[in-house]
Amino acid sequence: MFPTLGLDPATEAVYRLMATRPEGWGVEQIATHLGCGESRVREALDRLAQASLLRRSRAVPGTWRAVSPELGVQLALRRHQEELDRRQREITESHEAVSRMISELRLGPSPGSGTGPDTAGGLAADGERLLGIDAVQARLELIAEQAEGEICTFMPGGGQSQAALDAARENDARLLARGVGVRTVCLDSVRGSRPTLGYARWLTDNGGGVRTVPTLPLRMILVDRAHALVPLDPADTRAGAVVLRLAGAVAALTALFEQVWEAALPLGCDRPRDAGTGLTPPERELLRLLSQGLTDEAAGHQLGVSLSTVRRSMAALMERLGARSRFEAGLRAAQRGWL
């Protein structure tokens, strides 16, 4: 229970002592009893207060009393969920802003601006279009040879094809061999795809970083925080890509990546169910997507799962809600605070 709250052994010892001793003990008494320094006790008390395991004593003003660990866990998990919700709102807002900006950049310079297209036939000097999957793969190979700092990738779509994974592994191997950092965010659904999970584990074992989230805003590759590749057509990634070099666009995409990375779950860790609702993050995201009017097929695409998986998950949620229709399920989910 205490590791769940992020408490170290010294802080746990202070908590256990306060929970079993009469109220009114000060820092000096606690330090003497535990045989440690007063500064260490003060640090432990600060951590306990942050974990909601302490309350101000009414019986002895100016001192603290310990609360039950069960209550502390509930409060800490609630605060954690609120923080996750806040991050999700920030990610959504960043995604919308970046999507608008990319859409504008895809259109190229406005008529009469005096800025001609670059040699690739699209966008201005701050970007170019790569037409077709071969052009994109050629650029990725060049990146693997020239990148110097770090490659950050969003990899949506769930399980990837073996051909795509083989190409990614070849490029990543060259990057890692030269000491270039590689961080990738995939969908939670890749945990059920043996080939993609195998690639992710290979990348992690070789010094890269892999985390997963329920959904991703777009497919992209950030190179040395200097330029980025995003799909020319999000609905058809084989159509090609847009290479962005505009500082503002790259900075926005970098911020978006860091927000998502911070909220993502490292490979090898299981996503816990929400203590209040009992939902897993993918279940919560499925409800959110369907409540926004997405079809089962569109929601499955966002989550990287099959249509049958979406329908099976929704049927299970309806059973838990005691609902006989999607509409009733939406109402009950909202009433329970699941949405």
N, C-alpha and C positions, 0 to 999 in steps of 0.2 A: 504493500500500500504506500509506504513512504517513498520508495523509488518512483512510483507513479507521480508523486507530487514534486519530484526533483530534489529531495532532501538528502544531504550527505549524512554519514553516520554521526558526526559531531552534532549537527542540528537535530537529528532524531533523538540523541541522548538528552539534549536540553528539553525537547518536547516531552519525552517520557518522564523526566524528573518533575517538570511542572505539572504534568497530569496526575502525579501520585503524591505530591507534597502539598501542604496547606498553602493557600494564597498568601502573598505578601513577601515571598522570597525575592531578594534583589539580585543584581548582577554579581555582587561580591559573594553572596551565599552560594549561588549556583556554581560559580567558578571554583570555590573552595571545595564543594561537594564532589564536583566532577574532576577536580585536579587539573584545570586548564586555565588559560589566561582570560582576563575579563574582556579583552578586545574580541576574542573568539566567541565568547558568550553573546556579546552585543551583535556580532555578525549573525549568529544563529537566531537570535530574537528577531532581527530584521527579516530573515528568510521566513521564519514562522509567521510573522505578521503578513508578509506578501502572499503566503500560502493560505491565508485566512484561518490559521490554526490558533491564533491568539485573539483574545478580546480584553479590553480594559476592565479591570476589576472594579466592581462597585463596593465590595466589602472593604478593600484596602486601596484608597485612591492613590494614583500614581504608579500602580503596579499592573501586571497582566495576569490573566488566567488562561489556561489551555481549554480549547473546545474539543469535542469528540473528533477523531480522525474521519469518521463517516461524513460529518458535516463539512469538514475541511475539504474532503475530496469532492463533494457535491459543488461547493462554492468554487473550487479551483477549476473543475471541469466546465462549469457554467461560464467562468471568465475566459477559459480557453476557447469555448465555442463562440463566444462573443468576438474574440480576437480573430478567429477563423472567418466569421461572417464579415467582419470589417475588411479583412484582406480580400475576401471574395468580391466585395463591392468595389474595392480599389482596382482589382484586376479587371473586373467588368468595365469600369469606367475607362481604364487605360486601353483596353481592347477596342472599345468603341472609338476612342480618339485616334488610335493608331490606324484602325480600319478606314476611317474617313481620310486620314492623311495619305495612306497608301493608295486609296482610290483616286485621289487627286493627282498623285504623282504618276500613276499608271497612264493618265490621260496625256502626260507630256506637257510641254510649254504651251501657253495660250497663244492663239493666232495673233500675229503681229508683234510678238514679244521680241523678235530679233534673235532668238536663240534657236539654232538649228539642231536637228537630231544628231546623235553621235554616230560613230561608224557602224554600230550594231543595228541602226535603223529604228531606234526608239528612245524616248526620254532625252533629256539634255545631258550636259556634262556631269551632272550629279547622279546619273544612273544610266542603265542600259537594259535592253530586253534580250533575253536568251530564248530563242525560239526552238522548242522541241526538247525532248528528254536527253538527246545526245549532246546538245549544246550545254545543258545544265550539268551533265556528268563530266564533260570536259572541263568546265569551270571548277567543279568540286575537286577534280584531280589536281588542277593548278593551285587551288587553295591549300590542298594537302602538302604541296611542295613549298609554298611561299608563306603560309601563316607563321607568326612568330610568338604570339601570346596565348590566345585561347579561342576555341571554337565552341559556341553555345547553340544548341539545337532544340527546337520544338519538333517532336515527331508524333503527330496525331495519326488517326486512322486505325488504331488497334494493331493487330498482328500484321507484320510486313511480309512481302514476298521474299523468297529465298534469294532471288537475284538482287533485290534492293539491299538485303542484309549483307550479302557477299561483297557488294560494291562499297557499302558503308564500312565494313570491317577492314577492307583493304586500305581505304583512305585513312581511317582512324589509326590503323597500325603504323602508318608512315608518320602521322602527326605525333603519336605518343612516343615513337622512337626518337623524334627530334626534341622531345621535352615540351611539346605544346599541350596545354590543358584541354580536356574535352569534357563538356558537361551536356547531358541530354535529358530532356523531360519527355516521357512517354505517357500514354494513357494507362490507367489502372488495368484496363482490359488486356494489356500485353502479358499480364501475369498468367493468363490462361492460354497464351500462344507459345508453345514450346520453342520454335525456331527463334522468335523475337526475344523471348526470355533468355535463351541461350546466348544471343548476341549481347544482351544487356549485362549478363553475368560476366561474359568475356571482357567487356569494356570496363566493368568495375574491377575485375581481377587484375587488369593491366594498368590501373592508375586513373581511369576515367571516373566520372560521376554519373550515376543514373538515378532519377527519381520519377515518381508517377503521380498523376492527378486524375480526377474523374473525367475532365474535359480540357481541351486546349483551344485557345482562340484562333490559331492559324499555324500553318507549317512555316518555319523560318530557320535560317542559319545565320548566326552572327559571327563575323570574322574580325578578331583583334579589336572589337569595339569600334571599328573603322568603317565597315560596310556590311550590308545584310542582303540575303537572298530570300525573297518571298514569292509565292506562286503568281504567275501571270493571270491564271484563272483558278481561284480556290476550289472550284468544282472539278477541275481537270488539271492535276499537277503535271501531267505529261505534256501539256501545251507549252510549258516553258516557265521562266522565272523572270522577276524583275530584280536587278542588282541596284541597291540603293547606297549612295555614298553621302547624301545630304546629312550634315552633322545633326540637325534637329531630328530627322527621321530615325537615324541610327540610335541617338540618345534615348528617344522614346521607346524604341523596340528593346533596347538594353534594360531600361527601367522595368518594362513589362516582363522580360525574362526573369529578372531578379525577384520581382514580386511573386511570380509563379513558382520559381525555384524555392523560395523561402517557405511557401505553403505546401510544397510537394513532399511526398513520403519517400525516404530512401529505399532503394531496392533491398529486399530481405526483411523489411518490416511489414507487418500486417496492419491494415487500416482498422482502427478500433471503431466499434459502434458508438454513436452519440449516446451519452449517458441519459439524456433527457428523452430522446425520441426512440432510441434503439435502432436508428437507421445507420447504414453504412454510407460513406460519402457518395458512392455511385448511385445508391437508392435515392438519396436526397436530391442529387443532381437530375436523376430521371424524372422525379416529380416536378422539379423546377422547370425542366425543358418542356414537359407535356403541359404544364400549367400556362406556359407562354404560347401555347397553340401549335407547337411542333407536332408533326405526325410521328407515329411510332418509328417509321423508317428514318426520318430526319433525326430523331433523338438517338436512334441506334448509331447513325453515322457520327454524331457528335461524341458519343461514348465509345465508339470503336467496337461495337458488339452487333450481333446479328439481329434481324427483325424478330426471330423466334425468342431470342434471349430477352429482348425488351418486353414482349408480350408475356413471357413467363414471369419476369420480375414484377410487372404491373399486376398480374393476376395474384401473385403472392402478397403484394402490398394491399390490394383490395380486400383480400381475405383477412389480413391483420386489422384493417380498418372496419371490417364488417360492412363493406359497401357492395351494392349489387350493380352499380354502374360507375363509369368513369367520372361522371358529373358528381355523383354522391361521394366518390372517393376524394375528389378535389375539395369538396366542402368539408369533409371530415378531417382531411389532412390539414387544411387551414385552421380549423377549430382546435386541433391538437398542437398547433405551432410547428407543423412539419414543413410549412412553406414560408 
